[in-house]
Amino acid sequence: MLPQLRDIKDFDTIMFVPHEEDDSLTNINVATYKRKGEKVGGTDLGDFYDIILFRMNEEDDITDLEKFEAILVDPRVYVSRMVKEDWYGLVAKKTTTSEDFVNTTFDKWLDLSYNPEQ
């Protein structure tokens, strides 16, 4: 697990994006929802999360953007693995109030993504 995530206990989202000045670094931001809402889904293994992933190409364009849902035992471990594989994105606990935040984030990254037809 990445050292900066090891001691984090109370969180709803983990956003991991490229560092603005150093391509070898990743900015990791952990937050809780202002409006928590009720947890949606999950099992004994873990909670239900919305996940957005993308990569950056050599021109610093967003590529391979995707959004999906998954049950995660420990999202900190998942994010740590994705960062090591050069993925960026968002892991957000699915609640009755999280959909707007997740969709807005996805739409923002979609607007910034590389489209060879443009």
TIRO-2110 file (N, C-alpha, C; in Angstrom, 1 decimal):
// TIRO-2110
0.8, -1.2, 0.0, N, 1, A
0.0, 0.0, 0.0, CA, 1, A
0.9, 1.2, 0.0, C, 1, A
0.4, 2.3, -0.7, N, 2, A
1.2, 3.5, -0.8, CA, 2, A
1.3, 4.1, 0.6, C, 2, A
2.4, 4.6, 1.0, N, 3, A
2.6, 5.2, 2.4, CA, 3, A
1.6, 6.3, 2.7, C, 3, A
1.2, 7.1, 1.7, N, 4, A
0.3, 8.3, 2.0, CA, 4, A
-1.1, 7.8, 2.3, C, 4, A
-1.4, 6.5, 2.0, N, 5, A
-2.8, 6.0, 2.2, CA, 5, A
-2.8, 5.1, 3.4, C, 5, A
-1.7, 4.7, 3.9, N, 6, A
-1.7, 3.7, 5.0, CA, 6, A
-2.4, 4.1, 6.2, C, 6, A
-2.4, 5.3, 6.7, N, 7, A
-3.0, 5.7, 7.9, CA, 7, A
-4.4, 6.3, 7.8, C, 7, A
-4.9, 6.4, 6.5, N, 8, A
-6.2, 7.0, 6.3, CA, 8, A
-7.2, 6.0, 6.7, C, 8, A
-8.2, 6.4, 7.6, N, 9, A
-9.2, 5.5, 8.1, CA, 9, A
-10.6, 6.0, 7.6, C, 9, A
-10.9, 7.2, 7.7, N, 10, A
-12.3, 7.7, 7.4, CA, 10, A
-12.3, 8.5, 6.1, C, 10, A
-12.9, 7.9, 5.1, N, 11, A
-12.9, 8.6, 3.8, CA, 11, A
-14.0, 8.0, 3.0, C, 11, A
-14.5, 8.8, 2.0, N, 12, A
-15.5, 8.4, 1.1, CA, 12, A
-14.9, 8.3, -0.4, C, 12, A
-13.9, 9.2, -0.6, N, 13, A
-13.4, 9.2, -2.0, CA, 13, A
-11.8, 9.3, -1.9, C, 13, A
-11.2, 8.7, -2.9, N, 14, A
-9.8, 8.8, -3.2, CA, 14, A
-9.6, 9.2, -4.6, C, 14, A
-9.1, 10.4, -4.8, N, 15, A
-8.8, 10.9, -6.2, CA, 15, A
-7.3, 10.8, -6.4, C, 15, A
-6.9, 10.2, -7.5, N, 16, A
-5.4, 10.1, -7.7, CA, 16, A
-5.2, 10.6, -9.2, C, 16, A
-4.5, 11.7, -9.3, N, 17, A
-4.3, 12.4, -10.6, CA, 17, A
-2.8, 12.7, -10.7, C, 17, A
-2.5, 13.0, -12.0, N, 18, A
-1.0, 13.3, -12.2, CA, 18, A
-0.6, 14.6, -11.5, C, 18, A
0.6, 14.6, -11.0, N, 19, A
1.2, 15.8, -10.4, CA, 19, A
1.4, 16.8, -11.5, C, 19, A
1.1, 18.1, -11.2, N, 20, A
1.1, 19.2, -12.2, CA, 20, A
2.6, 19.5, -12.7, C, 20, A
3.5, 19.3, -11.8, N, 21, A
4.9, 19.7, -12.1, CA, 21, A
5.9, 18.5, -12.4, C, 21, A
5.5, 17.3, -11.8, N, 22, A
6.5, 16.2, -11.9, CA, 22, A
5.7, 15.0, -12.3, C, 22, A
5.9, 14.5, -13.6, N, 23, A
5.2, 13.4, -14.1, CA, 23, A
5.5, 12.1, -13.4, C, 23, A
6.5, 12.0, -12.6, N, 24, A
6.8, 10.8, -11.8, CA, 24, A
6.0, 10.7, -10.5, C, 24, A
5.3, 11.7, -10.2, N, 25, A
4.5, 11.8, -9.0, CA, 25, A
3.0, 11.7, -9.3, C, 25, A
2.2, 11.3, -8.3, N, 26, A
0.8, 11.3, -8.3, CA, 26, A
0.2, 12.1, -7.1, C, 26, A
-0.7, 13.0, -7.4, N, 27, A
-1.4, 13.7, -6.3, CA, 27, A
-2.5, 12.8, -5.8, C, 27, A
-2.6, 12.5, -4.6, N, 28, A
-3.6, 11.7, -4.0, CA, 28, A
-4.4, 12.6, -3.0, C, 28, A
-5.7, 12.7, -3.2, N, 29, A
-6.6, 13.5, -2.4, CA, 29, A
-7.7, 12.6, -1.8, C, 29, A
-7.8, 12.6, -0.5, N, 30, A
-8.8, 11.8, 0.2, CA, 30, A
-9.8, 12.7, 0.8, C, 30, A
-11.1, 12.4, 0.7, N, 31, A
-12.1, 13.3, 1.2, CA, 31, A
-13.3, 12.5, 1.7, C, 31, A
-14.1, 13.2, 2.5, N, 32, A
-15.4, 12.7, 2.9, CA, 32, A
-16.5, 13.5, 2.3, C, 32, A
-17.7, 12.9, 2.0, N, 33, A
-18.8, 13.6, 1.5, CA, 33, A
-19.3, 14.7, 2.4, C, 33, A
-19.7, 15.8, 1.9, N, 34, A
-20.4, 16.9, 2.8, CA, 34, A
-21.8, 16.4, 3.1, C, 34, A
-22.4, 15.8, 2.1, N, 35, A
-23.7, 15.2, 2.4, CA, 35, A
-23.6, 13.7, 2.2, C, 35, A
-23.4, 13.0, 3.4, N, 36, A
-23.1, 11.6, 3.4, CA, 36, A
-24.1, 10.7, 2.6, C, 36, A
-25.4, 10.9, 2.8, N, 37, A
-26.3, 10.0, 2.2, CA, 37, A
-26.2, 8.6, 2.9, C, 37, A
-27.0, 7.7, 2.4, N, 38, A
-27.0, 6.3, 2.8, CA, 38, A
-26.1, 5.4, 1.9, C, 38, A
-25.4, 4.5, 2.5, N, 39, A
-24.6, 3.6, 1.7, CA, 39, A
-25.5, 2.8, 0.8, C, 39, A
-25.0, 2.6, -0.4, N, 40, A
-25.7, 1.8, -1.4, CA, 40, A
-24.9, 0.5, -1.7, C, 40, A
-25.6, -0.6, -1.6, N, 41, A
-25.0, -1.9, -1.9, CA, 41, A
-23.8, -2.3, -1.0, C, 41, A
-23.1, -3.3, -1.5, N, 42, A
-22.0, -3.8, -0.7, CA, 42, A
-22.3, -5.2, -0.2, C, 42, A
-21.3, -5.9, 0.4, N, 43, A
-21.4, -7.2, 0.9, CA, 43, A
-20.6, -7.3, 2.2, C, 43, A
-20.5, -8.5, 2.8, N, 44, A
-19.7, -8.7, 3.9, CA, 44, A
-18.2, -8.4, 3.6, C, 44, A
-17.8, -8.5, 2.3, N, 45, A
-16.4, -8.3, 1.9, CA, 45, A
-16.1, -6.9, 1.8, C, 45, A
-17.0, -6.0, 1.4, N, 46, A
-16.7, -4.6, 1.3, CA, 46, A
-17.8, -3.8, 0.7, C, 46, A
-17.6, -2.5, 0.6, N, 47, A
-18.6, -1.5, 0.2, CA, 47, A
-18.6, -1.5, -1.3, C, 47, A
-19.7, -0.9, -1.9, N, 48, A
-19.8, -0.7, -3.3, CA, 48, A
-19.2, 0.7, -3.7, C, 48, A
-18.4, 0.7, -4.7, N, 49, A
-17.7, 1.9, -5.1, CA, 49, A
-18.0, 2.2, -6.6, C, 49, A
-18.1, 3.5, -6.9, N, 50, A
-18.0, 4.0, -8.3, CA, 50, A
-16.5, 4.2, -8.6, C, 50, A
-16.0, 3.7, -9.7, N, 51, A
-14.6, 3.9, -10.1, CA, 51, A
-14.5, 4.5, -11.4, C, 51, A
-13.6, 5.5, -11.5, N, 52, A
-13.3, 6.1, -12.8, CA, 52, A
-11.8, 5.9, -13.0, C, 52, A
-11.4, 5.4, -14.1, N, 53, A
-9.9, 5.2, -14.4, CA, 53, A
-9.6, 5.9, -15.7, C, 53, A
-8.4, 6.4, -15.8, N, 54, A
-7.8, 6.8, -17.1, CA, 54, A
-6.3, 6.8, -17.1, C, 54, A
-5.7, 6.9, -18.3, N, 55, A
-4.3, 7.0, -18.4, CA, 55, A
-4.0, 8.3, -19.1, C, 55, A
-2.7, 8.7, -19.1, N, 56, A
-2.3, 9.9, -19.8, CA, 56, A
-1.3, 9.5, -20.9, C, 56, A
-1.5, 10.1, -22.1, N, 57, A
-0.6, 9.8, -23.2, CA, 57, A
0.6, 10.7, -23.1, C, 57, A
1.5, 10.6, -24.0, N, 58, A
2.8, 11.4, -24.0, CA, 58, A
2.5, 12.9, -24.2, C, 58, A
1.4, 13.2, -24.8, N, 59, A
1.0, 14.7, -24.9, CA, 59, A
0.2, 15.2, -23.7, C, 59, A
0.1, 14.4, -22.7, N, 60, A
-0.6, 14.7, -21.5, CA, 60, A
-2.1, 14.8, -21.7, C, 60, A
-2.6, 14.0, -22.6, N, 61, A
-4.1, 13.9, -22.9, CA, 61, A
-4.6, 12.7, -22.1, C, 61, A
-5.8, 12.8, -21.6, N, 62, A
-6.5, 11.7, -21.0, CA, 62, A
-6.9, 10.7, -22.0, C, 62, A
-6.5, 9.4, -21.8, N, 63, A
-6.9, 8.3, -22.7, CA, 63, A
-7.5, 7.2, -21.9, C, 63, A
-8.1, 6.2, -22.5, N, 64, A
-8.7, 5.0, -21.9, CA, 64, A
-9.6, 5.3, -20.7, C, 64, A
-10.4, 6.4, -20.8, N, 65, A
-11.3, 6.7, -19.8, CA, 65, A
-12.4, 5.7, -19.7, C, 65, A
-12.7, 5.3, -18.4, N, 66, A
-13.8, 4.3, -18.2, CA, 66, A
-14.3, 4.5, -16.8, C, 66, A
-15.6, 4.2, -16.7, N, 67, A
-16.3, 4.3, -15.4, CA, 67, A
-17.1, 3.0, -15.2, C, 67, A
-17.0, 2.5, -13.9, N, 68, A
-17.6, 1.2, -13.6, CA, 68, A
-17.9, 1.1, -12.1, C, 68, A
-18.6, 0.1, -11.6, N, 69, A
-18.8, -0.1, -10.2, CA, 69, A
-18.2, -1.4, -9.8, C, 69, A
-17.8, -1.4, -8.5, N, 70, A
-17.1, -2.6, -8.0, CA, 70, A
-17.3, -2.7, -6.5, C, 70, A
-17.2, -3.8, -5.9, N, 71, A
-17.1, -4.0, -4.5, CA, 71, A
-15.6, -4.2, -4.1, C, 71, A
-15.1, -3.3, -3.2, N, 72, A
-13.7, -3.3, -2.9, CA, 72, A
-13.6, -3.7, -1.4, C, 72, A
-12.7, -4.6, -1.1, N, 73, A
-12.3, -4.9, 0.3, CA, 73, A
-11.6, -3.7, 0.9, C, 73, A
-10.6, -3.2, 0.3, N, 74, A
-9.9, -2.1, 0.8, CA, 74, A
-9.5, -1.2, -0.4, C, 74, A
-10.2, -0.1, -0.6, N, 75, A
-10.0, 0.8, -1.7, CA, 75, A
-8.6, 1.4, -1.7, C, 75, A
-7.9, 1.5, -0.6, N, 76, A
-6.6, 2.0, -0.5, CA, 76, A
-5.6, 1.1, -1.2, C, 76, A
-5.8, -0.2, -1.1, N, 77, A
-5.0, -1.2, -1.7, CA, 77, A
-5.2, -1.1, -3.3, C, 77, A
-6.5, -1.0, -3.6, N, 78, A
-6.8, -0.9, -5.1, CA, 78, A
-6.2, 0.3, -5.7, C, 78, A
-6.3, 1.5, -5.1, N, 79, A
-5.7, 2.7, -5.6, CA, 79, A
-4.2, 2.5, -5.7, C, 79, A
-3.6, 2.0, -4.7, N, 80, A
-2.1, 1.8, -4.7, CA, 80, A
-1.7, 0.9, -5.9, C, 80, A
-2.4, -0.1, -6.2, N, 81, A
-2.1, -0.9, -7.4, CA, 81, A
-2.3, -0.2, -8.7, C, 81, A
-3.4, 0.6, -8.7, N, 82, A
-3.6, 1.4, -10.0, CA, 82, A
-2.5, 2.4, -10.2, C, 82, A
-2.1, 3.1, -9.2, N, 83, A
-1.0, 4.1, -9.3, CA, 83, A
0.2, 3.5, -9.8, C, 83, A
0.6, 2.3, -9.3, N, 84, A
1.8, 1.6, -9.7, CA, 84, A
1.7, 1.2, -11.2, C, 84, A
0.5, 1.0, -11.7, N, 85, A
0.3, 0.6, -13.1, CA, 85, A
0.1, 1.8, -14.0, C, 85, A
0.3, 3.0, -13.5, N, 86, A
0.2, 4.3, -14.3, CA, 86, A
-1.3, 4.6, -14.6, C, 86, A
-2.2, 4.2, -13.8, N, 87, A
-3.6, 4.6, -13.9, CA, 87, A
-3.9, 5.8, -13.0, C, 87, A
-4.9, 6.6, -13.3, N, 88, A
-5.3, 7.7, -12.5, CA, 88, A
-6.8, 7.6, -12.4, C, 88, A
-7.4, 8.4, -11.5, N, 89, A
-8.9, 8.4, -11.4, CA, 89, A
-9.4, 8.7, -10.1, C, 89, A
-10.6, 8.1, -9.8, N, 90, A
-11.4, 8.3, -8.6, CA, 90, A
-12.0, 7.0, -8.2, C, 90, A
-12.0, 6.8, -6.9, N, 91, A
-12.7, 5.7, -6.2, CA, 91, A
-13.6, 6.4, -5.2, C, 91, A
-14.9, 6.2, -5.4, N, 92, A
-15.9, 6.9, -4.6, CA, 92, A
-16.9, 5.9, -4.0, C, 92, A
-17.1, 6.0, -2.7, N, 93, A
-18.1, 5.1, -2.1, CA, 93, A
-19.5, 5.4, -2.6, C, 93, A
-20.2, 4.4, -3.0, N, 94, A
-21.5, 4.6, -3.6, CA, 94, A
-22.5, 4.9, -2.5, C, 94, A
-23.2, 6.0, -2.5, N, 95, A
-24.2, 6.4, -1.6, CA, 95, A
-25.4, 7.0, -2.3, C, 95, A
-26.5, 7.3, -1.6, N, 96, A
-27.6, 7.9, -2.2, CA, 96, A
-27.4, 9.3, -2.7, C, 96, A
-26.3, 9.9, -2.3, N, 97, A
-26.0, 11.3, -2.7, CA, 97, A
-24.7, 11.4, -3.5, C, 97, A
-24.0, 10.3, -3.9, N, 98, A
-22.7, 10.4, -4.6, CA, 98, A
-22.8, 10.5, -6.1, C, 98, A
-23.9, 10.1, -6.7, N, 99, A
-24.1, 10.0, -8.1, CA, 99, A
-23.7, 11.3, -8.9, C, 99, A
-24.2, 12.4, -8.4, N, 100, A
-23.9, 13.7, -9.1, CA, 100, A
-22.4, 14.0, -9.1, C, 100, A
-21.8, 13.8, -7.9, N, 101, A
-20.3, 14.1, -7.8, CA, 101, A
-19.6, 13.2, -8.8, C, 101, A
-19.9, 11.9, -8.8, N, 102, A
-19.2, 11.0, -9.7, CA, 102, A
-19.4, 11.3, -11.2, C, 102, A
-20.7, 11.6, -11.5, N, 103, A
-21.0, 11.9, -12.9, CA, 103, A
-20.3, 13.2, -13.4, C, 103, A
-20.3, 14.2, -12.5, N, 104, A
-19.7, 15.5, -12.8, CA, 104, A
-18.2, 15.3, -13.0, C, 104, A
-17.6, 14.5, -12.2, N, 105, A
-16.1, 14.3, -12.3, CA, 105, A
-15.8, 13.5, -13.6, C, 105, A
-16.6, 12.5, -13.9, N, 106, A
-16.5, 11.8, -15.2, CA, 106, A
-16.6, 12.7, -16.4, C, 106, A
-17.7, 13.5, -16.4, N, 107, A
-17.9, 14.4, -17.5, CA, 107, A
-16.8, 15.4, -17.7, C, 107, A
-16.2, 15.9, -16.6, N, 108, A
-15.1, 16.8, -16.7, CA, 108, A
-13.9, 16.2, -17.4, C, 108, A
-13.6, 14.9, -16.9, N, 109, A
-12.5, 14.2, -17.5, CA, 109, A
-12.8, 13.8, -19.0, C, 109, A
-14.0, 13.5, -19.3, N, 110, A
-14.4, 13.2, -20.6, CA, 110, A
-14.2, 14.4, -21.5, C, 110, A
-14.5, 15.6, -21.1, N, 111, A
-14.3, 16.8, -21.9, CA, 111, A
-12.8, 17.0, -22.1, C, 111, A
-11.9, 16.6, -21.2, N, 112, A
-10.5, 16.7, -21.4, CA, 112, A
-9.8, 15.6, -22.1, C, 112, A
-10.6, 14.5, -22.4, N, 113, A
-9.9, 13.3, -22.9, CA, 113, A
-9.6, 13.5, -24.4, C, 113, A
-8.6, 12.7, -24.8, N, 114, A
-8.1, 12.7, -26.2, CA, 114, A
-9.1, 12.1, -27.1, C, 114, A
-9.5, 12.8, -28.2, N, 115, A
-10.4, 12.3, -29.2, CA, 115, A
-9.7, 12.5, -30.6, C, 115, A
-9.2, 11.4, -31.2, N, 116, A
-8.5, 11.5, -32.4, CA, 116, A
-9.4, 12.1, -33.6, C, 116, A
-10.7, 12.1, -33.4, N, 117, A
-11.6, 12.6, -34.5, CA, 117, A
-11.8, 14.1, -34.4, C, 117, A
-11.3, 14.7, -33.4, N, 118, A
-11.5, 16.2, -33.2, CA, 118, A
-10.4, 16.9, -34.0, C, 118, A
END
